[in-house]
Amino acid sequence: MTDHIAETVKSYILEAFLPGANPAELTDETPLISAGILDSLATVRLVAFLEEQFKIEVAAYEATADNLDTITQVASLVRSKLAT
């Protein structure tokens, strides 16, 4: 079973921040923030995308590398928001 949330996040990251990159090189565990793929502005853009796409609200204290450094972590954060 594919994870719709993770696939949506991956597609957005590839389109917005890694145009022309090989999609196979971006795995669910690729470090996004710690590897420099997402800087602070890109992180804000990602959070705005998540809020709009999934109709959730991400608090400022949640927009950290602890929650957003990998696609797996991002999808987990979104799932936790959808569950409430």
C-alpha positions, 0 to 999 in steps of 0.5 A: 500500500502506498502512503498517499501523504508521503507521495504528495509531500515527495511530489511537492518537494521534487517540484518546488525545491528539486526541479530536474532531480531524479525522483529515485534519489529522494527517499522517505528517509532522505534528510531534508533540512539537515542536508540543506534541501530545505532552508528556513524559507523552504520550510515555511513554504512546505508548512504552508503547502501542508496546511493548504493541502491537508487542511491542518494547522502546524504550530510554529514550535512544530515546524522543526527538523524533528518533525520535518527532516524526512518525508516519513517525519512530515507524513507522520506529523500530517497523520497526527494532525488529521487524527485529532 
